[in-house]
Amino acid sequence: MASGSATGTVTAVSGSSFTIQTTGPRVGVVNALTQTATSVTQRDYPYVYGGGHAEAGIASTGVRAHGSRRHPVGFDCSGSVAAVLAGAGLWPAGTGVPNDAGVIASLRARHLIAAGVGRGPVEVTLYDHANVHIFMNIDGRFFGTSDGGGGGNPNGGAGWLDDGAPDASRHAYRAYHFLPAVVRSSTTAGHIIGFELTDLLGTTAFQVGDVIQVGYQEDPSGALLATSVAYPGSAVMSGTVSAIAPDGSSFTVQTPAGASLTFAVTNPQLLQGVTVGDTTEVTYTSNASVQTARVVTVTATGSVAATGGPDTAS
């Protein structure tokens, strides 16, 4: 299997998978939209009703048709538009995607779009038939699952639509353009990558907002299987566990030199099997005055304090 690594910010975590968004070079928003639309087109996803709605930017099986045994992965109209927006930082990567009308409502509430067609050499316009269909124009080139013409992706899925966009002039469709200040801005939003958790990874302690480096393998179906997680900028401390909070939210380690450090715990499973008196090696990250444990390895077992039961970490 092919293997590699990627570094980015965690945007979503579920029981069996997680998503990161990498940081790319600073580019113009329109260029980022164009690059993302081209990337989606090249993957040749089929049209899937509900596809891309669970996490913006990630193709999914969506809602399976009644009686169908197939589970194709792809995008529907609003899922594909949100994927392109997320690739340019205009939609929060990893968040859920509403229907087309919900996409418009959210963008208007965030003051990113206004009614009407965009003007000038740099413009991005959404065309929406409320609760029916949505597609977009990126700097003069149309993208979506359909724009009313016969061109585009032969699978009927998301892609560039170079056929004149007849629906753009229909009265049923309302146009909304991104404000000039938005399309003329820049972004460092990079690729959105989804990974499946594996037994090789063990207990995870990352959460949304963390920056992690993921080692992965690609299986024959194209799924990326996470095999390791590292934390850029992390530090390591070795010592003896002197206290564990009753709820498992923190613990304290004392070094042989007598220094103590208390670590926050975001995943209680990290402390499974750890007791007061154990010698441990803790990989942790720091944010302001909080040290968060990411990996806890017991290197030697000890004995619980004679008082009976774990002490309370301060």
Secondary structure by P-SEA (a helix, b strand, c coil): cccbbbbbcccccccccbbbbbbcccccaaaaaaaaaaaaaaacccccccccccccccccccccccccccccccccaaaaaaaaaaaacccccccccccaaaaaaaaaaaccccccccccccbbbbbbccccbbbbbcccccccccccccccccccccccccccccccccccbbbbbcccccccccccccbbbbbbbccccccccccccbbbbbbbbbccccbbbbccccccbbbbbbbccccccccccbbbbbcccbbbbbbbbccccccccccccccbbbbbcccccbbbbccccccbbbbccccccccccc
